[in-house]
Amino acid sequence: MQGKKVSQSKLFFRFSLEDAVPADDFYRELEKAVDLSWIGPKVAHCYSDIGRPSIDPEVIVKIELIGYLEGITSERALMRQIADRLSPRRYIGYDIDEAVPDHSTLSKARDLLGRDLFQEVFAYSVRLCQAAGMVGGLRVSGDRTLVKANASLDSLEPRLVPYSPQGFLERLYAQNPAPGPEPAPVIALSEQPDYPTLLPVAADTALPPISPATPPTPVDFASGQVGDAGSSPATAKPLLGNATHVSASDPEATLVARPDVKPMLAYSAEPWSDARAGVITHADAFTAATPEHTTATRALIQQRGEFGLALATMAYDKGCGQGRLYRQWREFGIVAFVPHQKYVNSTSGPGLYELKDFAYDAQRNVYVCPGGKELKYSCLKARWPTAGHVWQAKPSDREACASRAKCTKASRYRNLKVGIYQPYYETMDARLAGPGARLAAIARRAGPEAKFAEGKQWQGLDRAKYRGPHKFKGQVLLTAAAQNIKKYVKWIWRKTKGAGHARTIAPALLLAAIRRLRQTLTARTIRL
C-alpha cells in the first residue's frame, strides 16, 4: 500500500536538541577539543556592572569561528544559517525555541571586543597546537599576499586641502566665536620674502575631476600609477596614485598597479607557518604599500617571545632579500633561506659585467677587471638606505679598453661599488645553492602560500570584509585561528578515534592478547 505523508501542526512536541545532533558532528568535536570559557573573564573590563545582560562574549567568538570555518562572509547569512541548522545552534548554546542574536548586535559586539580579543584567540589556537605536538618551532616560513579592499576604484578622489591656513582659522572662529581680539593673519612660509623653495608652490586649484562613469583603466607601470600618460595634455586622463588620490570609501586602502596584478585598492596579509604540521604561528595585516622587509624581523621576534619558538631556520621570498636583514638574522642565530634581487650583484646595469667577473686582491685591496686592469680603492659612499665602498679605474684604462661597451656606460670613470653587506649576499648565494634551499622552498610553498590560498578559496580572504587596517587585521587573525583550530580538531580526532588511535592501541591489544594466552597456558599446565 502506497503511503502519503500528511503535514499536521502539533500542539505539543517532545524534542531534544542534544539527541537531534549526530554524535560524530564536527561541532561536537570542536566543543570537546577547544575550550573557550576563558573569553568571559578576559573581556570582563569591557562591560558595565549594571544594566541589561549582553550576549555572552564566548557566544560571539563561537559565531565568528563558525563563519570563518564555513566561509560565510555575510553576517546576515551567517545568523540565518545558525538559526536554521541544529548543530551550530547546539554549539553556541541556543535551544530550538530561542532566538539567535541579530546580525547588527553581532557587529556591535565585534567592534566592542576589538582586535585584541581576536589576537588572543589566535594565540590560543597556536598554544593548543603546541600542546598537541604540532609545532616544532625550528623551521618557519612566511609570505605576503594582496587582498582586495572593500572599496572600488570609482571611490578614488583627489587629495585636496579644502581651506588655506587663513581660511581655516576664519572658519574655525566663525563656528566657535570667542571673546577677544581678532586672530592675526597667517602668512605661509612660501609667501615670506626670499624664502628658498626647492619645488614650485602649487596653486590653490583642484586636480582634474575623475568621471565615475568611465574610470581610468590604463596603467603606467613605470610610475605605479593608473591613467593614460602617453596622450596629449588635452586628451590625457589624470594619473591616479597614492600620493595624489585617496578612496572616499576606505581612505587607508592602497592603490596597487603592477604588471601582474589588475589595478585595485588592496591590503596585504602575512601568515607565517611552522614546517612540522603547517600551523600558522604568526599572522598580521598591513596596507599594500607596506614593504615586506620592514616587518619580517619583527614577526620573528614576536614568535620567539610569545610562543618561545627556537626558530633555527626561516624562509621568505626576495621581498626580504636585503643585506641588513641577513646580518640581523645571523645575529639572532637564524639560518635564513631568502633570495635577493639580481641587481645586488650587478655593477652598472643589466647586460654589463657583474661583480663576480671582477677578481679581488685582498692583500693590495684592488679589483682586477676582466681586461686585466686594476681598480683602486677610492672612498666609502653612503646614501640612505644604501652604502658601499667604491673602487675606481684610471681614465686612460677606460679609454683604451676593448670591452668598454660591456663594462660600463659611464662617461669618465669606471666605478665599481661594492655594498657593505656584500659578504652576507655571497653567504646567502652559497646557501641557496646547497641542498637545504630546496627544502626551504618546499616548506614555503606548502606553508604560508597554501594557507592564504586556502583562506582565499574557502574562508573569504579574497576580499576584505571590513574597512580599515585594524578591522582587516581582525579578519586575518580569525582566518588563521580557524585554520589552526580545524587542523587541531582533526589532529585530536586522529589520535583518539582515527587511524592514529588504531596505531596507538594496536600494540597494547597485542600485548594484552599475549598476556591472556600466557595465563591460559599457565592454568592448563597447573591442572595437568
C-alpha positions as CSV (number, residue, x, y, z in Angstrom):
1,M,0.0,0.0,0.0
2,Q,1.4,3.4,-1.0
3,G,1.8,5.8,1.9
4,K,1.3,9.5,1.8
5,K,2.8,12.0,4.3
6,V,0.4,14.5,5.7
7,S,1.9,17.5,7.4
8,Q,-0.1,18.5,10.5
9,S,0.8,21.0,13.2
10,K,1.1,19.7,16.8
11,L,0.2,21.4,20.0
12,F,3.0,19.7,22.0
13,F,6.4,18.5,21.0
14,R,8.9,16.2,22.6
15,F,12.2,17.4,21.1
16,S,15.8,17.3,22.4
17,L,18.5,19.3,20.6
18,E,21.1,17.1,22.2
19,D,19.6,14.0,20.7
20,A,18.9,15.5,17.3
21,V,22.6,16.4,16.6
22,P,24.6,13.4,15.5
23,A,27.2,12.0,17.8
24,D,30.0,12.5,15.3
25,D,29.1,16.1,14.4
26,F,32.1,18.4,13.8
27,Y,30.9,21.0,16.3
28,R,30.7,18.3,19.0
29,E,34.3,17.5,18.4
30,L,35.2,21.2,18.3
31,E,33.4,21.8,21.6
32,K,35.3,19.0,23.3
33,A,38.7,19.9,21.9
34,V,38.6,23.7,22.2
35,D,37.6,25.3,25.5
36,L,36.6,28.9,25.1
37,S,35.4,29.6,28.7
38,W,38.4,31.9,29.3
39,I,37.0,34.5,27.0
40,G,34.4,35.9,29.5
41,P,36.9,36.8,32.2
42,K,39.3,38.1,29.6
43,V,36.9,40.8,28.4
44,A,35.1,41.5,31.6
45,H,36.5,45.0,31.7
46,C,34.6,45.9,28.5
47,Y,31.2,45.5,30.2
48,S,29.4,47.5,32.9
49,D,28.3,46.1,36.3
50,I,24.8,47.4,35.8
51,G,22.2,47.3,33.0
52,R,20.8,44.6,30.8
53,P,22.9,41.5,30.3
54,S,24.7,41.4,27.0
55,I,25.3,38.5,24.7
56,D,27.9,36.1,26.1
57,P,31.3,37.1,24.5
58,E,32.0,33.4,24.3
59,V,29.0,33.1,22.0
60,I,30.3,36.0,19.9
61,V,33.6,34.2,19.3
62,K,31.9,30.9,18.5
63,I,29.7,32.6,16.0
64,E,32.7,34.3,14.4
65,L,34.5,30.9,14.2
66,I,31.5,29.3,12.6
67,G,31.6,32.0,9.9
68,Y,35.3,31.5,9.2
69,L,35.2,27.7,9.4
70,E,32.4,27.6,6.8
71,G,33.4,30.5,4.7
72,I,30.3,32.6,5.3
73,T,31.3,36.2,4.8
74,S,27.9,37.9,5.2
75,E,26.8,38.3,8.8
76,R,23.2,38.2,7.8
77,A,23.7,34.9,6.0
78,L,25.7,33.6,9.0
79,M,22.9,34.3,11.5
80,R,20.3,32.8,9.1
81,Q,22.4,29.6,8.8
82,I,22.8,29.4,12.6
83,A,19.0,29.9,13.1
84,D,18.1,27.2,10.5
85,R,20.6,24.5,11.5
86,L,20.7,22.4,14.6
87,S,24.4,21.7,15.1
88,P,25.6,25.4,15.1
89,R,22.6,26.1,17.5
90,R,23.8,23.5,19.9
91,Y,27.4,24.7,19.6
92,I,26.6,28.3,20.6
93,G,24.2,27.1,23.4
94,Y,20.9,28.3,21.9
95,D,18.0,25.8,22.1
96,I,15.4,25.3,19.3
97,D,12.9,27.8,20.9
98,E,15.5,30.6,21.5
99,A,16.0,33.5,19.1
100,V,19.7,33.7,18.0
101,P,21.4,37.1,18.2
102,D,20.7,39.6,15.5
103,H,23.4,40.4,12.9
104,S,23.6,44.0,14.0
105,T,24.2,43.0,17.6
106,L,27.0,40.8,16.3
107,S,28.6,43.8,14.5
108,K,28.4,46.0,17.6
109,A,29.8,43.3,19.9
110,R,32.7,42.7,17.5
111,D,33.6,46.4,17.5
112,L,33.3,46.5,21.3
113,L,35.6,43.5,21.9
114,G,38.1,44.7,19.3
115,R,41.1,43.3,17.6
116,D,42.9,42.5,20.9
117,L,40.5,39.7,21.6
118,F,41.0,38.2,18.1
119,Q,44.7,38.3,18.8
120,E,44.2,36.3,22.0
121,V,42.0,33.8,20.1
122,F,44.7,33.3,17.5
123,A,47.4,32.9,20.2
124,Y,45.2,30.4,22.0
125,S,44.9,28.3,18.8
126,V,48.7,28.3,18.4
127,R,49.2,27.2,22.0
128,L,46.7,24.4,21.6
129,C,48.7,23.1,18.6
130,Q,51.9,23.4,20.6
131,A,50.5,21.3,23.4
132,A,49.5,18.7,20.9
133,G,53.0,18.5,19.5
134,M,52.0,20.0,16.1
135,V,54.6,22.9,16.4
136,G,58.3,22.1,16.0
137,G,59.4,25.6,16.4
138,L,62.7,25.1,14.5
139,R,61.7,25.9,10.9
140,V,59.2,28.6,9.9
141,S,58.4,30.3,6.6
142,G,56.5,33.5,5.7
143,D,55.0,35.2,2.7
144,R,52.8,38.2,1.8
145,T,49.6,38.2,-0.3
146,L,47.4,41.0,-1.6
147,V,43.8,41.1,-0.5
148,K,41.3,43.3,-2.4
149,A,39.9,46.1,-0.2
150,N,36.2,46.6,0.3
151,A,36.3,49.7,-2.0
152,S,36.1,50.4,-5.7
153,L,38.4,52.4,-8.0
154,D,35.3,54.6,-8.6
155,S,35.7,55.8,-5.0
156,L,39.0,57.5,-5.7
157,E,39.1,61.2,-5.4
158,P,41.9,63.8,-5.4
159,R,43.7,64.6,-2.1
160,L,42.6,68.2,-1.6
161,V,43.2,70.6,1.2
162,P,39.8,72.4,1.3
163,Y,41.0,75.6,3.0
164,S,44.1,77.7,3.2
165,P,45.5,78.3,6.7
166,Q,43.9,81.7,6.9
167,G,40.6,80.4,5.6
168,F,40.6,77.5,8.1
169,L,41.2,80.0,11.0
170,E,38.4,82.2,9.8
171,R,36.0,79.3,9.5
172,L,37.1,78.0,12.9
173,Y,36.5,81.3,14.7
174,A,33.2,81.7,12.8
175,Q,31.9,78.4,14.1
176,N,33.4,78.9,17.6
177,P,33.3,82.6,18.5
178,A,35.5,83.6,21.4
179,P,35.8,86.9,23.2
180,G,39.0,88.9,22.5
181,P,40.8,90.4,19.6
182,E,40.7,89.0,16.1
183,P,43.4,86.4,15.4
184,A,46.5,87.7,13.5
185,P,46.6,86.6,9.8
186,V,48.5,83.5,9.0
187,I,51.3,84.0,6.5
188,A,52.6,80.9,4.8
189,L,56.4,80.3,4.7
190,S,56.3,80.2,0.9
191,E,54.9,83.8,0.9
192,Q,57.8,85.1,3.0
193,P,60.3,87.2,1.1
194,D,63.4,85.4,-0.1
195,Y,62.1,82.0,1.1
196,P,64.2,79.3,-0.5
197,T,61.8,77.0,-2.4
198,L,63.1,73.8,-3.9
199,L,59.8,72.9,-5.5
200,P,57.3,75.2,-7.2
201,V,54.5,76.3,-4.9
202,A,51.2,74.7,-6.0
203,A,48.3,76.9,-6.8
204,D,45.0,76.6,-4.9
205,T,43.3,74.7,-7.7
206,A,41.7,71.3,-7.6
207,L,43.0,68.3,-9.6
208,P,41.2,67.3,-12.7
209,P,37.9,65.6,-11.9
210,I,37.5,61.8,-12.5
211,S,34.3,60.7,-14.1
212,P,32.7,57.9,-12.1
213,A,31.0,56.5,-15.2
214,T,34.3,55.9,-17.1
215,P,37.0,55.1,-14.5
216,P,40.6,55.3,-15.9
217,T,41.9,51.8,-16.8
218,P,45.3,52.4,-18.5
219,V,48.2,51.8,-16.2
220,D,51.6,53.4,-16.1
221,F,53.6,50.5,-14.6
222,A,56.9,52.5,-14.6
223,S,55.4,55.0,-12.1
224,G,53.0,52.6,-10.4
225,Q,50.0,54.8,-11.4
226,V,46.7,54.3,-13.2
227,G,45.9,56.5,-16.1
228,D,47.0,57.5,-19.6
229,A,50.4,59.0,-19.5
230,G,51.1,58.8,-23.3
231,S,48.3,61.0,-24.6
232,S,48.3,64.7,-25.2
233,P,47.7,67.0,-22.3
234,A,44.3,67.9,-23.8
235,T,43.0,64.4,-24.0
236,A,45.0,62.6,-21.3
237,K,43.2,61.0,-18.4
238,P,44.5,62.1,-15.0
239,L,47.1,59.8,-13.5
240,L,46.0,58.1,-10.2
241,G,48.5,57.4,-7.5
242,N,48.5,57.0,-3.7
243,A,50.2,60.4,-3.4
244,T,47.5,62.3,-5.4
245,H,44.3,60.3,-4.8
246,V,42.5,58.6,-1.9
247,S,39.5,56.4,-1.7
248,A,36.5,58.1,-0.2
249,S,35.1,54.7,1.0
250,D,38.3,53.4,2.6
251,P,40.9,56.1,2.9
252,E,43.6,53.7,4.2
253,A,43.3,51.2,1.3
254,T,46.3,51.5,-1.1
255,L,46.1,51.6,-4.8
256,V,48.1,48.7,-6.4
257,A,49.1,48.8,-10.1
258,R,51.6,46.1,-11.1
259,P,52.2,44.3,-14.4
260,D,50.9,41.0,-12.9
261,V,48.1,42.5,-10.8
262,K,44.9,44.2,-12.1
263,P,44.7,47.7,-10.7
264,M,42.8,47.7,-7.4
265,L,42.6,49.0,-3.9
266,A,44.1,46.4,-1.6
267,Y,45.6,45.4,1.8
268,S,48.2,42.8,2.4
269,A,48.1,39.7,4.7
270,E,51.2,38.0,6.1
271,P,51.0,34.5,7.5
272,W,54.0,32.6,9.0
273,S,53.8,28.8,9.1
274,D,55.6,26.1,11.1
275,A,57.1,23.3,9.0
276,R,56.0,20.3,11.2
277,A,52.3,20.3,10.7
278,G,51.6,23.6,8.8
279,V,50.4,25.5,11.9
280,I,50.2,29.3,11.4
281,T,52.4,30.7,14.2
282,H,52.1,34.4,13.2
283,A,49.5,36.4,11.3
284,D,49.5,40.1,10.5
285,A,47.9,42.6,8.1
286,F,49.2,45.8,6.5
287,T,48.4,48.3,3.8
288,A,49.5,47.1,0.4
289,A,52.2,49.8,0.3
290,T,54.0,48.5,3.4
291,P,57.3,46.8,2.3
292,E,57.9,43.2,3.3
293,H,61.4,43.8,4.6
294,T,60.1,46.2,7.3
295,T,58.1,43.6,9.1
296,A,59.9,40.3,8.8
297,T,62.3,40.7,11.7
298,R,59.5,41.9,14.0
299,A,57.5,38.8,13.1
300,L,60.4,36.6,14.1
301,I,60.9,38.4,17.4
302,Q,57.2,38.1,18.2
303,Q,57.1,34.3,17.5
304,R,60.1,33.8,19.8
305,G,58.8,36.0,22.6
306,E,55.2,35.0,22.6
307,F,55.4,31.2,21.9
308,G,59.1,30.5,22.8
309,L,59.9,29.1,19.4
310,A,63.6,28.4,18.8
311,L,63.5,29.3,15.1
312,A,66.6,27.7,13.8
313,T,65.8,28.3,10.1
314,M,63.4,30.6,8.2
315,A,62.4,31.0,4.5
316,Y,60.9,34.0,2.7
317,D,60.7,35.4,-0.8
318,K,63.0,38.0,-2.3
319,G,60.9,40.8,-0.9
320,C,63.0,40.4,2.3
321,G,66.3,39.9,0.4
322,Q,68.3,42.7,2.0
323,G,71.8,42.6,3.4
324,R,70.9,44.3,6.7
325,L,68.2,41.7,7.3
326,Y,70.7,38.9,6.6
327,R,73.0,40.4,9.2
328,Q,70.2,40.7,11.8
329,W,69.1,37.1,11.3
330,R,72.7,35.9,11.6
331,E,73.0,37.8,14.9
332,F,69.8,36.2,16.1
333,G,71.2,32.7,15.3
334,I,68.7,32.1,12.4
335,V,69.8,30.4,9.2
336,A,67.8,32.2,6.5
337,F,66.9,31.0,3.0
338,V,65.8,34.2,1.4
339,P,66.9,35.1,-2.2
340,H,67.7,38.7,-3.2
341,Q,67.2,40.8,-6.2
342,K,69.6,40.3,-9.1
343,Y,70.6,44.0,-9.1
344,V,72.5,43.4,-5.9
345,N,75.5,41.8,-7.7
346,S,75.3,44.0,-10.8
347,T,77.8,46.8,-11.3
348,S,76.4,49.3,-13.7
349,G,73.2,47.8,-15.2
350,P,71.7,44.9,-17.0
351,G,73.8,43.3,-19.7
352,L,77.1,44.5,-18.2
353,Y,79.8,42.8,-16.2
354,E,78.7,41.6,-12.8
355,L,80.7,41.8,-9.6
356,K,81.6,38.1,-9.9
357,D,83.5,38.9,-13.1
358,F,86.0,41.1,-11.1
359,A,88.8,39.4,-9.1
360,Y,89.6,40.9,-5.7
361,D,93.2,41.0,-4.4
362,A,92.8,41.2,-0.6
363,Q,96.5,42.0,0.1
364,R,96.6,45.0,-2.2
365,N,92.9,45.9,-1.8
366,V,92.3,46.2,-5.5
367,Y,89.9,44.7,-8.0
368,V,91.1,43.4,-11.3
369,C,88.6,43.7,-14.2
370,P,88.1,41.0,-16.9
371,G,90.5,43.0,-19.1
372,G,93.4,42.8,-16.6
373,K,93.2,46.4,-15.4
374,E,93.3,47.3,-11.8
375,L,90.6,49.4,-9.9
376,K,92.0,51.1,-6.8
377,Y,90.0,51.9,-3.7
378,S,88.5,55.3,-3.8
379,C,86.1,56.0,-0.9
380,L,83.1,54.9,1.1
381,K,79.9,56.3,-0.5
382,A,76.8,56.4,1.7
383,R,73.4,57.5,0.6
384,W,70.4,56.3,2.6
385,P,69.4,53.5,2.6
386,T,72.5,52.1,0.8
387,A,76.2,52.4,1.5
388,G,79.2,50.8,-0.2
389,H,82.9,51.0,-1.0
390,V,84.0,52.4,-4.3
391,W,86.9,51.2,-6.5
392,Q,87.9,53.3,-9.4
393,A,89.8,52.7,-12.7
394,K,92.1,55.1,-14.4
395,P,90.5,57.2,-17.2
396,S,93.3,56.1,-19.6
397,D,92.5,52.4,-18.9
398,R,88.8,53.1,-19.6
399,E,89.5,54.8,-23.0
400,A,91.8,52.0,-24.2
401,C,89.6,49.2,-23.0
402,A,88.3,46.9,-25.8
403,S,85.4,45.7,-23.6
404,R,84.2,49.2,-22.7
405,A,80.7,48.7,-24.2
406,K,80.2,45.6,-21.9
407,C,81.9,47.1,-18.9
408,T,80.3,50.5,-18.3
409,K,78.2,53.3,-19.7
410,A,79.9,56.0,-17.6
411,S,81.3,58.9,-19.5
412,R,84.5,59.4,-17.4
413,Y,85.4,56.9,-14.7
414,R,84.7,53.2,-14.4
415,N,83.5,52.9,-10.8
416,L,82.9,49.6,-9.0
417,K,80.6,49.9,-6.0
418,V,80.5,47.0,-3.5
419,G,77.9,47.3,-0.8
420,I,78.9,46.9,2.9
421,Y,76.6,43.9,3.1
422,Q,78.3,42.1,0.1
423,P,79.7,39.3,2.3
424,Y,76.2,38.5,3.5
425,Y,74.9,38.3,0.0
426,E,77.7,36.0,-1.0
427,T,76.9,33.7,2.0
428,M,73.3,33.7,1.1
429,D,74.1,32.8,-2.6
430,A,76.2,29.9,-1.4
431,R,73.5,28.7,1.0
432,L,70.8,28.9,-1.7
433,A,72.9,26.7,-3.9
434,G,73.0,24.0,-1.3
435,P,70.6,21.1,-0.6
436,G,68.7,22.9,2.2
437,A,67.4,25.6,-0.1
438,R,65.1,23.2,-1.9
439,L,63.5,22.0,1.4
440,A,63.0,25.6,2.5
441,A,61.3,26.5,-0.8
442,I,59.0,23.4,-0.5
443,A,58.2,24.4,3.1
444,R,57.2,28.0,2.0
445,R,55.0,26.7,-0.9
446,A,53.4,24.1,1.4
447,G,53.1,26.5,4.3
448,P,52.1,30.2,4.0
449,E,51.3,30.1,0.3
450,A,49.0,27.2,0.8
451,K,47.4,28.9,3.9
452,F,46.4,32.1,2.2
453,A,45.3,30.2,-0.9
454,E,43.0,28.1,1.4
455,G,41.8,31.4,3.0
456,K,41.0,33.0,-0.3
457,Q,39.2,30.0,-1.7
458,W,37.3,28.7,1.3
459,Q,37.2,31.5,4.0
460,G,36.6,34.7,2.3
461,L,40.1,36.1,2.4
462,D,39.9,37.1,-1.3
463,R,38.3,40.3,-0.2
464,A,38.4,42.4,2.9
465,K,35.1,42.1,4.8
466,Y,35.7,45.4,6.7
467,R,37.3,48.8,6.0
468,G,40.4,50.0,7.8
469,P,43.6,48.1,8.6
470,H,42.7,47.4,12.2
471,K,39.4,45.7,11.3
472,F,41.1,43.9,8.4
473,K,43.7,42.5,10.8
474,G,40.9,41.0,12.9
475,Q,39.7,39.2,9.8
476,V,43.2,37.9,9.1
477,L,43.7,36.8,12.7
478,L,40.4,34.9,12.8
479,T,41.1,33.3,9.4
480,A,44.4,32.0,10.8
481,A,42.8,30.9,14.1
482,A,40.1,29.0,12.2
483,Q,42.6,27.2,10.1
484,N,44.7,26.2,13.2
485,I,41.6,25.1,15.1
486,K,40.3,23.0,12.2
487,K,43.7,21.3,11.9
488,Y,43.9,20.8,15.6
489,V,40.5,19.2,15.9
490,K,41.4,16.8,13.0
491,W,44.7,16.0,14.7
492,I,43.0,15.2,18.0
493,W,40.3,13.1,16.3
494,R,43.0,11.0,14.5
495,K,44.8,10.5,17.8
496,T,41.7,9.4,19.7
497,K,39.4,7.8,17.2
498,G,41.1,7.7,13.8
499,A,44.0,5.8,12.3
500,G,46.4,7.3,14.8
501,H,44.4,5.9,17.6
502,A,44.4,2.5,16.0
503,R,48.2,2.6,15.6
504,T,48.4,3.6,19.3
505,I,46.2,0.9,20.7
506,A,47.3,-2.0,18.4
507,P,50.5,-2.8,20.3
508,A,48.5,-2.6,23.6
509,L,45.9,-5.0,22.3
510,L,48.6,-7.4,21.1
511,L,50.3,-7.4,24.5
512,A,47.0,-8.0,26.2
513,A,46.3,-10.9,24.0
514,I,49.7,-12.4,24.6
515,R,49.2,-11.9,28.4
516,R,45.9,-13.7,28.3
517,L,47.4,-16.6,26.2
518,R,50.2,-17.0,28.8
519,Q,47.7,-17.0,31.6
520,T,45.6,-19.7,29.8
521,L,48.7,-21.9,29.1
522,T,49.8,-21.5,32.7
523,A,46.4,-22.6,34.1
524,R,46.3,-25.6,31.8
525,T,49.8,-26.6,32.9
526,I,48.8,-26.4,36.6
527,R,45.8,-28.5,36.0
528,L,47.8,-31.2,34.3
